[in-house]
Amino acid sequence: MAITRGDVVAVLGSVDDALVAEIIATGASLSELREAFAWLNSEEALMNEGRPLPGTHVAALIDLIEPQDDFGL
């Protein structure tokens, strides 16, 4: 089942429409989006549980939703 804008907002909260479109374009599922969000918010805890590293879709989602450090470069 395709992820929807509502799914993205339910997981991430209020986000930019462009980001929503990029997330939907990955073809990831809602469970993959939830997993990516969990990795970003508790990476150490998930690793301590022995969880496998994120798969392709989850890694792509992490790259999209991870806050970017803008140092004016």
CHARMM-style PDB file with segment names, atoms N, HN, CA, C and O in Angstrom:
ATOM      1  N   MET     1       0.846  -1.182   0.000  1.00  0.00      PROA
ATOM      2  CA  MET     1       0.000   0.000   0.000  1.00  0.00      PROA
ATOM      3  C   MET     1       0.889   1.242   0.000  1.00  0.00      PROA
ATOM      4  O   MET     1       1.857   1.324   0.755  1.00  0.00      PROA
ATOM      5  N   ALA     2       0.554   2.185  -0.838  1.00  0.00      PROA
ATOM      6  HN  ALA     2      -0.233   2.117  -1.451  1.00  0.00      PROA
ATOM      7  CA  ALA     2       1.354   3.404  -0.972  1.00  0.00      PROA
ATOM      8  C   ALA     2       1.173   4.298   0.246  1.00  0.00      PROA
ATOM      9  O   ALA     2       0.082   4.407   0.806  1.00  0.00      PROA
ATOM     10  N   ILE     3       2.259   4.926   0.637  1.00  0.00      PROA
ATOM     11  HN  ILE     3       3.145   4.838   0.182  1.00  0.00      PROA
ATOM     12  CA  ILE     3       2.242   5.872   1.754  1.00  0.00      PROA
ATOM     13  C   ILE     3       1.561   7.155   1.285  1.00  0.00      PROA
ATOM     14  O   ILE     3       1.707   7.554   0.130  1.00  0.00      PROA
ATOM     15  N   THR     4       0.827   7.790   2.171  1.00  0.00      PROA
ATOM     16  HN  THR     4       0.708   7.467   3.109  1.00  0.00      PROA
ATOM     17  CA  THR     4       0.099   9.012   1.822  1.00  0.00      PROA
ATOM     18  C   THR     4       0.657  10.213   2.579  1.00  0.00      PROA
ATOM     19  O   THR     4       1.459  10.071   3.502  1.00  0.00      PROA
ATOM     20  N   ARG     5       0.216  11.391   2.167  1.00  0.00      PROA
ATOM     21  HN  ARG     5      -0.435  11.507   1.417  1.00  0.00      PROA
ATOM     22  CA  ARG     5       0.615  12.613   2.874  1.00  0.00      PROA
ATOM     23  C   ARG     5       0.189  12.524   4.333  1.00  0.00      PROA
ATOM     24  O   ARG     5       0.938  12.911   5.230  1.00  0.00      PROA
ATOM     25  N   GLY     6      -1.008  12.016   4.566  1.00  0.00      PROA
ATOM     26  HN  GLY     6      -1.616  11.702   3.838  1.00  0.00      PROA
ATOM     27  CA  GLY     6      -1.516  11.869   5.923  1.00  0.00      PROA
ATOM     28  C   GLY     6      -0.636  10.951   6.768  1.00  0.00      PROA
ATOM     29  O   GLY     6      -0.422  11.202   7.954  1.00  0.00      PROA
ATOM     30  N   ASP     7      -0.130   9.887   6.148  1.00  0.00      PROA
ATOM     31  HN  ASP     7      -0.304   9.684   5.184  1.00  0.00      PROA
ATOM     32  CA  ASP     7       0.778   8.976   6.849  1.00  0.00      PROA
ATOM     33  C   ASP     7       2.051   9.707   7.266  1.00  0.00      PROA
ATOM     34  O   ASP     7       2.514   9.582   8.400  1.00  0.00      PROA
ATOM     35  N   VAL     8       2.602  10.468   6.334  1.00  0.00      PROA
ATOM     36  HN  VAL     8       2.226  10.570   5.413  1.00  0.00      PROA
ATOM     37  CA  VAL     8       3.845  11.197   6.599  1.00  0.00      PROA
ATOM     38  C   VAL     8       3.645  12.187   7.744  1.00  0.00      PROA
ATOM     39  O   VAL     8       4.466  12.264   8.658  1.00  0.00      PROA
ATOM     40  N   VAL     9       2.554  12.937   7.688  1.00  0.00      PROA
ATOM     41  HN  VAL     9       1.887  12.874   6.946  1.00  0.00      PROA
ATOM     42  CA  VAL     9       2.269  13.924   8.727  1.00  0.00      PROA
ATOM     43  C   VAL     9       2.010  13.230  10.071  1.00  0.00      PROA
ATOM     44  O   VAL     9       2.411  13.742  11.116  1.00  0.00      PROA
ATOM     45  N   ALA    10       1.351  12.085  10.048  1.00  0.00      PROA
ATOM     46  HN  ALA    10       1.026  11.669   9.199  1.00  0.00      PROA
ATOM     47  CA  ALA    10       1.072  11.362  11.287  1.00  0.00      PROA
ATOM     48  C   ALA    10       2.361  10.920  11.979  1.00  0.00      PROA
ATOM     49  O   ALA    10       2.435  10.907  13.208  1.00  0.00      PROA
ATOM     50  N   VAL    11       3.369  10.562  11.196  1.00  0.00      PROA
ATOM     51  HN  VAL    11       3.310  10.572  10.198  1.00  0.00      PROA
ATOM     52  CA  VAL    11       4.638  10.098  11.766  1.00  0.00      PROA
ATOM     53  C   VAL    11       5.562  11.265  12.102  1.00  0.00      PROA
ATOM     54  O   VAL    11       6.144  11.302  13.186  1.00  0.00      PROA
ATOM     55  N   LEU    12       5.700  12.217  11.178  1.00  0.00      PROA
ATOM     56  HN  LEU    12       5.228  12.187  10.298  1.00  0.00      PROA
ATOM     57  CA  LEU    12       6.703  13.272  11.326  1.00  0.00      PROA
ATOM     58  C   LEU    12       6.154  14.588  11.865  1.00  0.00      PROA
ATOM     59  O   LEU    12       6.925  15.447  12.293  1.00  0.00      PROA
ATOM     60  N   GLY    13       4.852  14.756  11.851  1.00  0.00      PROA
ATOM     61  HN  GLY    13       4.226  14.059  11.503  1.00  0.00      PROA
ATOM     62  CA  GLY    13       4.280  16.044  12.223  1.00  0.00      PROA
ATOM     63  C   GLY    13       4.251  16.953  11.006  1.00  0.00      PROA
ATOM     64  O   GLY    13       4.353  16.487   9.871  1.00  0.00      PROA
ATOM     65  N   SER    14       4.113  18.232  11.241  1.00  0.00      PROA
ATOM     66  HN  SER    14       4.030  18.611  12.162  1.00  0.00      PROA
ATOM     67  CA  SER    14       4.040  19.208  10.160  1.00  0.00      PROA
ATOM     68  C   SER    14       5.366  19.272   9.413  1.00  0.00      PROA
ATOM     69  O   SER    14       6.399  19.606   9.994  1.00  0.00      PROA
ATOM     70  N   VAL    15       5.333  18.952   8.129  1.00  0.00      PROA
ATOM     71  HN  VAL    15       4.494  18.680   7.657  1.00  0.00      PROA
ATOM     72  CA  VAL    15       6.541  18.989   7.295  1.00  0.00      PROA
ATOM     73  C   VAL    15       6.235  19.670   5.968  1.00  0.00      PROA
ATOM     74  O   VAL    15       5.079  19.785   5.559  1.00  0.00      PROA
ATOM     75  N   ASP    16       7.272  20.108   5.323  1.00  0.00      PROA
ATOM     76  HN  ASP    16       8.211  20.015   5.655  1.00  0.00      PROA
ATOM     77  CA  ASP    16       7.229  20.776   4.033  1.00  0.00      PROA
ATOM     78  C   ASP    16       6.645  19.838   2.963  1.00  0.00      PROA
ATOM     79  O   ASP    16       6.931  18.641   2.957  1.00  0.00      PROA
ATOM     80  N   ASP    17       5.829  20.395   2.065  1.00  0.00      PROA
ATOM     81  HN  ASP    17       5.598  21.368   2.070  1.00  0.00      PROA
ATOM     82  CA  ASP    17       5.220  19.600   0.996  1.00  0.00      PROA
ATOM     83  C   ASP    17       6.254  18.935   0.100  1.00  0.00      PROA
ATOM     84  O   ASP    17       6.040  17.821  -0.378  1.00  0.00      PROA
ATOM     85  N   ALA    18       7.365  19.607  -0.128  1.00  0.00      PROA
ATOM     86  HN  ALA    18       7.538  20.512   0.260  1.00  0.00      PROA
ATOM     87  CA  ALA    18       8.417  19.021  -0.963  1.00  0.00      PROA
ATOM     88  C   ALA    18       8.990  17.769  -0.300  1.00  0.00      PROA
ATOM     89  O   ALA    18       9.257  16.774  -0.975  1.00  0.00      PROA
ATOM     90  N   LEU    19       9.178  17.818   1.015  1.00  0.00      PROA
ATOM     91  HN  LEU    19       8.961  18.627   1.563  1.00  0.00      PROA
ATOM     92  CA  LEU    19       9.686  16.648   1.736  1.00  0.00      PROA
ATOM     93  C   LEU    19       8.675  15.513   1.679  1.00  0.00      PROA
ATOM     94  O   LEU    19       9.052  14.355   1.497  1.00  0.00      PROA
ATOM     95  N   VAL    20       7.408  15.831   1.832  1.00  0.00      PROA
ATOM     96  HN  VAL    20       7.102  16.771   1.980  1.00  0.00      PROA
ATOM     97  CA  VAL    20       6.361  14.806   1.738  1.00  0.00      PROA
ATOM     98  C   VAL    20       6.446  14.118   0.377  1.00  0.00      PROA
ATOM     99  O   VAL    20       6.396  12.891   0.296  1.00  0.00      PROA
ATOM    100  N   ALA    21       6.573  14.899  -0.680  1.00  0.00      PROA
ATOM    101  HN  ALA    21       6.613  15.896  -0.614  1.00  0.00      PROA
ATOM    102  CA  ALA    21       6.657  14.339  -2.033  1.00  0.00      PROA
ATOM    103  C   ALA    21       7.889  13.449  -2.188  1.00  0.00      PROA
ATOM    104  O   ALA    21       7.811  12.382  -2.798  1.00  0.00      PROA
ATOM    105  N   GLU    22       9.023  13.883  -1.640  1.00  0.00      PROA
ATOM    106  HN  GLU    22       9.086  14.749  -1.144  1.00  0.00      PROA
ATOM    107  CA  GLU    22      10.246  13.077  -1.724  1.00  0.00      PROA
ATOM    108  C   GLU    22      10.089  11.758  -0.974  1.00  0.00      PROA
ATOM    109  O   GLU    22      10.540  10.714  -1.445  1.00  0.00      PROA
ATOM    110  N   ILE    23       9.456  11.808   0.181  1.00  0.00      PROA
ATOM    111  HN  ILE    23       9.089  12.656   0.563  1.00  0.00      PROA
ATOM    112  CA  ILE    23       9.247  10.594   0.970  1.00  0.00      PROA
ATOM    113  C   ILE    23       8.333   9.629   0.222  1.00  0.00      PROA
ATOM    114  O   ILE    23       8.624   8.436   0.143  1.00  0.00      PROA
ATOM    115  N   ILE    24       7.239  10.132  -0.322  1.00  0.00      PROA
ATOM    116  HN  ILE    24       7.003  11.102  -0.258  1.00  0.00      PROA
ATOM    117  CA  ILE    24       6.317   9.291  -1.083  1.00  0.00      PROA
ATOM    118  C   ILE    24       7.019   8.686  -2.292  1.00  0.00      PROA
ATOM    119  O   ILE    24       6.787   7.524  -2.626  1.00  0.00      PROA
ATOM    120  N   ALA    25       7.878   9.467  -2.951  1.00  0.00      PROA
ATOM    121  HN  ALA    25       8.066  10.411  -2.679  1.00  0.00      PROA
ATOM    122  CA  ALA    25       8.582   9.011  -4.150  1.00  0.00      PROA
ATOM    123  C   ALA    25       9.561   7.867  -3.876  1.00  0.00      PROA
ATOM    124  O   ALA    25       9.958   7.169  -4.809  1.00  0.00      PROA
ATOM    125  N   THR    26       9.955   7.662  -2.622  1.00  0.00      PROA
ATOM    126  HN  THR    26       9.633   8.229  -1.864  1.00  0.00      PROA
ATOM    127  CA  THR    26      10.879   6.559  -2.318  1.00  0.00      PROA
ATOM    128  C   THR    26      10.219   5.204  -2.502  1.00  0.00      PROA
ATOM    129  O   THR    26      10.902   4.196  -2.684  1.00  0.00      PROA
ATOM    130  N   GLY    27       8.891   5.177  -2.457  1.00  0.00      PROA
ATOM    131  HN  GLY    27       8.336   5.996  -2.310  1.00  0.00      PROA
ATOM    132  CA  GLY    27       8.183   3.907  -2.560  1.00  0.00      PROA
ATOM    133  C   GLY    27       8.170   3.141  -1.247  1.00  0.00      PROA
ATOM    134  O   GLY    27       7.776   1.976  -1.206  1.00  0.00      PROA
ATOM    135  N   ALA    28       8.594   3.789  -0.187  1.00  0.00      PROA
ATOM    136  HN  ALA    28       8.914   4.736  -0.220  1.00  0.00      PROA
ATOM    137  CA  ALA    28       8.652   3.142   1.122  1.00  0.00      PROA
ATOM    138  C   ALA    28       7.250   2.953   1.692  1.00  0.00      PROA
ATOM    139  O   ALA    28       6.305   3.643   1.312  1.00  0.00      PROA
ATOM    140  N   SER    29       7.145   2.010   2.605  1.00  0.00      PROA
ATOM    141  HN  SER    29       7.914   1.449   2.914  1.00  0.00      PROA
ATOM    142  CA  SER    29       5.873   1.749   3.281  1.00  0.00      PROA
ATOM    143  C   SER    29       5.781   2.577   4.555  1.00  0.00      PROA
ATOM    144  O   SER    29       6.761   3.177   4.996  1.00  0.00      PROA
ATOM    145  N   LEU    30       4.600   2.599   5.129  1.00  0.00      PROA
ATOM    146  HN  LEU    30       3.804   2.112   4.771  1.00  0.00      PROA
ATOM    147  CA  LEU    30       4.388   3.308   6.385  1.00  0.00      PROA
ATOM    148  C   LEU    30       5.259   2.701   7.488  1.00  0.00      PROA
ATOM    149  O   LEU    30       5.825   3.433   8.299  1.00  0.00      PROA
ATOM    150  N   SER    31       5.367   1.396   7.522  1.00  0.00      PROA
ATOM    151  HN  SER    31       4.907   0.802   6.862  1.00  0.00      PROA
ATOM    152  CA  SER    31       6.206   0.765   8.554  1.00  0.00      PROA
ATOM    153  C   SER    31       7.672   1.144   8.379  1.00  0.00      PROA
ATOM    154  O   SER    31       8.396   1.294   9.363  1.00  0.00      PROA
ATOM    155  N   GLU    32       8.115   1.298   7.136  1.00  0.00      PROA
ATOM    156  HN  GLU    32       7.528   1.176   6.336  1.00  0.00      PROA
ATOM    157  CA  GLU    32       9.501   1.723   6.894  1.00  0.00      PROA
ATOM    158  C   GLU    32       9.712   3.168   7.342  1.00  0.00      PROA
ATOM    159  O   GLU    32      10.770   3.501   7.877  1.00  0.00      PROA
ATOM    160  N   LEU    33       8.721   4.022   7.130  1.00  0.00      PROA
ATOM    161  HN  LEU    33       7.862   3.751   6.695  1.00  0.00      PROA
ATOM    162  CA  LEU    33       8.816   5.411   7.596  1.00  0.00      PROA
ATOM    163  C   LEU    33       8.877   5.446   9.120  1.00  0.00      PROA
ATOM    164  O   LEU    33       9.671   6.189   9.696  1.00  0.00      PROA
ATOM    165  N   ARG    34       8.051   4.654   9.763  1.00  0.00      PROA
ATOM    166  HN  ARG    34       7.405   4.050   9.296  1.00  0.00      PROA
ATOM    167  CA  ARG    34       8.077   4.583  11.229  1.00  0.00      PROA
ATOM    168  C   ARG    34       9.436   4.088  11.729  1.00  0.00      PROA
ATOM    169  O   ARG    34       9.970   4.595  12.715  1.00  0.00      PROA
ATOM    170  N   GLU    35       9.980   3.097  11.038  1.00  0.00      PROA
ATOM    171  HN  GLU    35       9.546   2.685  10.237  1.00  0.00      PROA
ATOM    172  CA  GLU    35      11.287   2.569  11.430  1.00  0.00      PROA
ATOM    173  C   GLU    35      12.376   3.623  11.265  1.00  0.00      PROA
ATOM    174  O   GLU    35      13.239   3.760  12.131  1.00  0.00      PROA
ATOM    175  N   ALA    36      12.345   4.363  10.168  1.00  0.00      PROA
ATOM    176  HN  ALA    36      11.643   4.251   9.464  1.00  0.00      PROA
ATOM    177  CA  ALA    36      13.334   5.423   9.940  1.00  0.00      PROA
ATOM    178  C   ALA    36      13.244   6.471  11.043  1.00  0.00      PROA
ATOM    179  O   ALA    36      14.265   6.934  11.552  1.00  0.00      PROA
ATOM    180  N   PHE    37      12.026   6.842  11.407  1.00  0.00      PROA
ATOM    181  HN  PHE    37      11.197   6.466  10.993  1.00  0.00      PROA
ATOM    182  CA  PHE    37      11.820   7.819  12.469  1.00  0.00      PROA
ATOM    183  C   PHE    37      12.367   7.283  13.796  1.00  0.00      PROA
ATOM    184  O   PHE    37      12.990   8.017  14.563  1.00  0.00      PROA
ATOM    185  N   ALA    38      12.131   6.020  14.052  1.00  0.00      PROA
ATOM    186  HN  ALA    38      11.625   5.423  13.429  1.00  0.00      PROA
ATOM    187  CA  ALA    38      12.640   5.402  15.282  1.00  0.00      PROA
ATOM    188  C   ALA    38      14.165   5.399  15.300  1.00  0.00      PROA
ATOM    189  O   ALA    38      14.770   5.677  16.335  1.00  0.00      PROA
ATOM    190  N   TRP    39      14.792   5.088  14.166  1.00  0.00      PROA
ATOM    191  HN  TRP    39      14.301   4.863  13.325  1.00  0.00      PROA
ATOM    192  CA  TRP    39      16.260   5.097  14.099  1.00  0.00      PROA
ATOM    193  C   TRP    39      16.809   6.487  14.377  1.00  0.00      PROA
ATOM    194  O   TRP    39      17.814   6.629  15.073  1.00  0.00      PROA
ATOM    195  N   LEU    40      16.165   7.504  13.845  1.00  0.00      PROA
ATOM    196  HN  LEU    40      15.348   7.388  13.280  1.00  0.00      PROA
ATOM    197  CA  LEU    40      16.647   8.868  14.057  1.00  0.00      PROA
ATOM    198  C   LEU    40      16.503   9.316  15.505  1.00  0.00      PROA
ATOM    199  O   LEU    40      17.306  10.109  15.997  1.00  0.00      PROA
ATOM    200  N   ASN    41      15.495   8.814  16.176  1.00  0.00      PROA
ATOM    201  HN  ASN    41      14.843   8.169  15.777  1.00  0.00      PROA
ATOM    202  CA  ASN    41      15.210   9.273  17.522  1.00  0.00      PROA
ATOM    203  C   ASN    41      15.741   8.379  18.629  1.00  0.00      PROA
ATOM    204  O   ASN    41      15.718   8.766  19.798  1.00  0.00      PROA
ATOM    205  N   SER    42      16.219   7.191  18.283  1.00  0.00      PROA
ATOM    206  HN  SER    42      16.237   6.877  17.334  1.00  0.00      PROA
ATOM    207  CA  SER    42      16.736   6.301  19.318  1.00  0.00      PROA
ATOM    208  C   SER    42      17.710   5.287  18.739  1.00  0.00      PROA
ATOM    209  O   SER    42      17.625   4.096  19.038  1.00  0.00      PROA
ATOM    210  N   GLU    43      18.630   5.756  17.915  1.00  0.00      PROA
ATOM    211  HN  GLU    43      18.699   6.724  17.672  1.00  0.00      PROA
ATOM    212  CA  GLU    43      19.571   4.867  17.236  1.00  0.00      PROA
ATOM    213  C   GLU    43      20.319   3.962  18.207  1.00  0.00      PROA
ATOM    214  O   GLU    43      20.427   2.756  17.984  1.00  0.00      PROA
ATOM    215  N   GLU    44      20.826   4.536  19.265  1.00  0.00      PROA
ATOM    216  HN  GLU    44      20.739   5.516  19.446  1.00  0.00      PROA
ATOM    217  CA  GLU    44      21.617   3.757  20.217  1.00  0.00      PROA
ATOM    218  C   GLU    44      20.769   2.657  20.859  1.00  0.00      PROA
ATOM    219  O   GLU    44      21.232   1.527  21.020  1.00  0.00      PROA
ATOM    220  N   ALA    45      19.542   2.986  21.222  1.00  0.00      PROA
ATOM    221  HN  ALA    45      19.167   3.903  21.092  1.00  0.00      PROA
ATOM    222  CA  ALA    45      18.657   1.993  21.843  1.00  0.00      PROA
ATOM    223  C   ALA    45      18.361   0.849  20.886  1.00  0.00      PROA
ATOM    224  O   ALA    45      18.345  -0.313  21.294  1.00  0.00      PROA
ATOM    225  N   LEU    46      18.127   1.166  19.622  1.00  0.00      PROA
ATOM    226  HN  LEU    46      18.140   2.110  19.291  1.00  0.00      PROA
ATOM    227  CA  LEU    46      17.839   0.115  18.641  1.00  0.00      PROA
ATOM    228  C   LEU    46      19.055  -0.774  18.411  1.00  0.00      PROA
ATOM    229  O   LEU    46      18.917  -1.987  18.254  1.00  0.00      PROA
ATOM    230  N   MET    47      20.226  -0.184  18.390  1.00  0.00      PROA
ATOM    231  HN  MET    47      20.337   0.801  18.517  1.00  0.00      PROA
ATOM    232  CA  MET    47      21.443  -0.977  18.204  1.00  0.00      PROA
ATOM    233  C   MET    47      21.678  -1.871  19.413  1.00  0.00      PROA
ATOM    234  O   MET    47      22.114  -3.014  19.270  1.00  0.00      PROA
ATOM    235  N   ASN    48      21.392  -1.354  20.600  1.00  0.00      PROA
ATOM    236  HN  ASN    48      21.038  -0.425  20.716  1.00  0.00      PROA
ATOM    237  CA  ASN    48      21.563  -2.145  21.817  1.00  0.00      PROA
ATOM    238  C   ASN    48      20.592  -3.320  21.865  1.00  0.00      PROA
ATOM    239  O   ASN    48      20.869  -4.327  22.517  1.00  0.00      PROA
ATOM    240  N   GLU    49      19.462  -3.199  21.183  1.00  0.00      PROA
ATOM    241  HN  GLU    49      19.237  -2.381  20.653  1.00  0.00      PROA
ATOM    242  CA  GLU    49      18.497  -4.293  21.096  1.00  0.00      PROA
ATOM    243  C   GLU    49      18.941  -5.341  20.092  1.00  0.00      PROA
ATOM    244  O   GLU    49      18.313  -6.393  19.966  1.00  0.00      PROA
ATOM    245  N   GLY    50      20.021  -5.057  19.377  1.00  0.00      PROA
ATOM    246  HN  GLY    50      20.530  -4.203  19.479  1.00  0.00      PROA
ATOM    247  CA  GLY    50      20.503  -5.995  18.368  1.00  0.00      PROA
ATOM    248  C   GLY    50      19.732  -5.935  17.071  1.00  0.00      PROA
ATOM    249  O   GLY    50      19.771  -6.880  16.284  1.00  0.00      PROA
ATOM    250  N   ARG    51      19.029  -4.834  16.833  1.00  0.00      PROA
ATOM    251  HN  ARG    51      18.998  -4.066  17.473  1.00  0.00      PROA
ATOM    252  CA  ARG    51      18.272  -4.689  15.592  1.00  0.00      PROA
ATOM    253  C   ARG    51      19.237  -4.598  14.415  1.00  0.00      PROA
ATOM    254  O   ARG    51      20.304  -3.997  14.538  1.00  0.00      PROA
ATOM    255  N   PRO    52      18.878  -5.180  13.287  1.00  0.00      PROA
ATOM    256  CA  PRO    52      19.734  -5.055  12.099  1.00  0.00      PROA
ATOM    257  C   PRO    52      19.755  -3.613  11.618  1.00  0.00      PROA
ATOM    258  O   PRO    52      18.826  -2.850  11.885  1.00  0.00      PROA
ATOM    259  N   LEU    53      20.803  -3.245  10.917  1.00  0.00      PROA
ATOM    260  HN  LEU    53      21.557  -3.864  10.700  1.00  0.00      PROA
ATOM    261  CA  LEU    53      20.907  -1.897  10.370  1.00  0.00      PROA
ATOM    262  C   LEU    53      19.776  -1.666   9.368  1.00  0.00      PROA
ATOM    263  O   LEU    53      19.259  -2.618   8.784  1.00  0.00      PROA
ATOM    264  N   PRO    54      19.394  -0.415   9.171  1.00  0.00      PROA
ATOM    265  CA  PRO    54      18.279  -0.111   8.272  1.00  0.00      PROA
ATOM    266  C   PRO    54      18.509  -0.624   6.859  1.00  0.00      PROA
ATOM    267  O   PRO    54      19.630  -0.612   6.349  1.00  0.00      PROA
ATOM    268  N   GLY    55      17.412  -1.079   6.232  1.00  0.00      PROA
ATOM    269  HN  GLY    55      16.502  -1.088   6.646  1.00  0.00      PROA
ATOM    270  CA  GLY    55      17.448  -1.508   4.840  1.00  0.00      PROA
ATOM    271  C   GLY    55      17.454  -0.309   3.902  1.00  0.00      PROA
ATOM    272  O   GLY    55      17.533   0.836   4.348  1.00  0.00      PROA
ATOM    273  N   THR    56      17.371  -0.571   2.625  1.00  0.00      PROA
ATOM    274  HN  THR    56      17.307  -1.501   2.263  1.00  0.00      PROA
ATOM    275  CA  THR    56      17.488   0.460   1.593  1.00  0.00      PROA
ATOM    276  C   THR    56      16.457   1.572   1.728  1.00  0.00      PROA
ATOM    277  O   THR    56      16.819   2.748   1.771  1.00  0.00      PROA
ATOM    278  N   HSD    57      15.178   1.214   1.797  1.00  0.00      PROA
ATOM    279  HN  HSD    57      14.884   0.259   1.762  1.00  0.00      PROA
ATOM    280  CA  HSD    57      14.137   2.248   1.905  1.00  0.00      PROA
ATOM    281  C   HSD    57      14.285   3.032   3.196  1.00  0.00      PROA
ATOM    282  O   HSD    57      14.169   4.257   3.199  1.00  0.00      PROA
ATOM    283  N   VAL    58      14.538   2.337   4.284  1.00  0.00      PROA
ATOM    284  HN  VAL    58      14.632   1.342   4.281  1.00  0.00      PROA
ATOM    285  CA  VAL    58      14.650   3.008   5.579  1.00  0.00      PROA
ATOM    286  C   VAL    58      15.849   3.951   5.580  1.00  0.00      PROA
ATOM    287  O   VAL    58      15.753   5.069   6.087  1.00  0.00      PROA
ATOM    288  N   ALA    59      16.962   3.522   5.026  1.00  0.00      PROA
ATOM    289  HN  ALA    59      17.039   2.614   4.615  1.00  0.00      PROA
ATOM    290  CA  ALA    59      18.154   4.379   4.963  1.00  0.00      PROA
ATOM    291  C   ALA    59      17.881   5.617   4.114  1.00  0.00      PROA
ATOM    292  O   ALA    59      18.314   6.713   4.467  1.00  0.00      PROA
ATOM    293  N   ALA    60      17.170   5.456   3.001  1.00  0.00      PROA
ATOM    294  HN  ALA    60      16.818   4.566   2.714  1.00  0.00      PROA
ATOM    295  CA  ALA    60      16.830   6.595   2.147  1.00  0.00      PROA
ATOM    296  C   ALA    60      15.924   7.571   2.900  1.00  0.00      PROA
ATOM    297  O   ALA    60      16.079   8.787   2.784  1.00  0.00      PROA
ATOM    298  N   LEU    61      14.986   7.036   3.665  1.00  0.00      PROA
ATOM    299  HN  LEU    61      14.860   6.049   3.759  1.00  0.00      PROA
ATOM    300  CA  LEU    61      14.102   7.893   4.451  1.00  0.00      PROA
ATOM    301  C   LEU    61      14.872   8.633   5.534  1.00  0.00      PROA
ATOM    302  O   LEU    61      14.623   9.813   5.777  1.00  0.00      PROA
ATOM    303  N   ILE    62      15.796   7.955   6.180  1.00  0.00      PROA
ATOM    304  HN  ILE    62      15.998   6.996   5.983  1.00  0.00      PROA
ATOM    305  CA  ILE    62      16.616   8.602   7.202  1.00  0.00      PROA
ATOM    306  C   ILE    62      17.362   9.782   6.594  1.00  0.00      PROA
ATOM    307  O   ILE    62      17.417  10.861   7.184  1.00  0.00      PROA
ATOM    308  N   ASP    63      17.936   9.573   5.415  1.00  0.00      PROA
ATOM    309  HN  ASP    63      17.892   8.696   4.936  1.00  0.00      PROA
ATOM    310  CA  ASP    63      18.657  10.660   4.743  1.00  0.00      PROA
ATOM    311  C   ASP    63      17.743  11.849   4.461  1.00  0.00      PROA
ATOM    312  O   ASP    63      18.172  13.000   4.551  1.00  0.00      PROA
ATOM    313  N   LEU    64      16.495  11.576   4.123  1.00  0.00      PROA
ATOM    314  HN  LEU    64      16.146  10.642   4.050  1.00  0.00      PROA
ATOM    315  CA  LEU    64      15.557  12.654   3.815  1.00  0.00      PROA
ATOM    316  C   LEU    64      15.080  13.399   5.056  1.00  0.00      PROA
ATOM    317  O   LEU    64      14.959  14.623   5.035  1.00  0.00      PROA
ATOM    318  N   ILE    65      14.811  12.678   6.123  1.00  0.00      PROA
ATOM    319  HN  ILE    65      14.909  11.683   6.140  1.00  0.00      PROA
ATOM    320  CA  ILE    65      14.183  13.326   7.285  1.00  0.00      PROA
ATOM    321  C   ILE    65      15.170  13.750   8.366  1.00  0.00      PROA
ATOM    322  O   ILE    65      14.796  14.450   9.307  1.00  0.00      PROA
ATOM    323  N   GLU    66      16.420  13.334   8.237  1.00  0.00      PROA
ATOM    324  HN  GLU    66      16.724  12.766   7.472  1.00  0.00      PROA
ATOM    325  CA  GLU    66      17.411  13.733   9.228  1.00  0.00      PROA
ATOM    326  C   GLU    66      17.667  15.228   9.137  1.00  0.00      PROA
ATOM    327  O   GLU    66      17.897  15.753   8.048  1.00  0.00      PROA
ATOM    328  N   PRO    67      17.627  15.915  10.270  1.00  0.00      PROA
ATOM    329  CA  PRO    67      17.911  17.363  10.241  1.00  0.00      PROA
ATOM    330  C   PRO    67      19.310  17.637   9.647  1.00  0.00      PROA
ATOM    331  O   PRO    67      20.291  16.972   9.979  1.00  0.00      PROA
ATOM    332  N   GLN    68      19.353  18.611   8.785  1.00  0.00      PROA
ATOM    333  HN  GLN    68      18.556  19.151   8.515  1.00  0.00      PROA
ATOM    334  CA  GLN    68      20.610  18.959   8.147  1.00  0.00      PROA
ATOM    335  C   GLN    68      21.307  20.058   8.927  1.00  0.00      PROA
ATOM    336  O   GLN    68      20.670  21.003   9.392  1.00  0.00      PROA
ATOM    337  N   ASP    69      22.613  19.927   9.067  1.00  0.00      PROA
ATOM    338  HN  ASP    69      23.130  19.158   8.690  1.00  0.00      PROA
ATOM    339  CA  ASP    69      23.406  20.977   9.706  1.00  0.00      PROA
ATOM    340  C   ASP    69      23.788  21.988   8.622  1.00  0.00      PROA
ATOM    341  O   ASP    69      24.558  21.683   7.711  1.00  0.00      PROA
ATOM    342  N   ASP    70      23.251  23.159   8.737  1.00  0.00      PROA
ATOM    343  HN  ASP    70      22.625  23.407   9.477  1.00  0.00      PROA
ATOM    344  CA  ASP    70      23.580  24.223   7.784  1.00  0.00      PROA
ATOM    345  C   ASP    70      24.568  25.171   8.435  1.00  0.00      PROA
ATOM    346  O   ASP    70      24.219  25.957   9.316  1.00  0.00      PROA
ATOM    347  N   PHE    71      25.795  25.081   7.986  1.00  0.00      PROA
ATOM    348  HN  PHE    71      26.078  24.443   7.271  1.00  0.00      PROA
ATOM    349  CA  PHE    71      26.849  25.929   8.535  1.00  0.00      PROA
ATOM    350  C   PHE    71      27.246  27.012   7.545  1.00  0.00      PROA
ATOM    351  O   PHE    71      28.336  27.577   7.630  1.00  0.00      PROA
ATOM    352  N   GLY    72      26.351  27.296   6.607  1.00  0.00      PROA
ATOM    353  HN  GLY    72      25.465  26.837   6.538  1.00  0.00      PROA
ATOM    354  CA  GLY    72      26.627  28.329   5.625  1.00  0.00      PROA
ATOM    355  C   GLY    72      27.650  27.917   4.585  1.00  0.00      PROA
ATOM    356  O   GLY    72      28.281  28.765   3.954  1.00  0.00      PROA
ATOM    357  N   LEU    73      27.816  26.606   4.405  1.00  0.00      PROA
ATOM    358  HN  LEU    73      27.303  25.917   4.917  1.00  0.00      PROA
ATOM    359  CA  LEU    73      28.775  26.117   3.406  1.00  0.00      PROA
ATOM    360  C   LEU    73      28.136  25.966   2.078  1.00  0.00      PROA
ATOM    361  OT1 LEU    73      28.794  25.564   1.118  1.00  0.00      PROA
TER     362      LEU     73
END
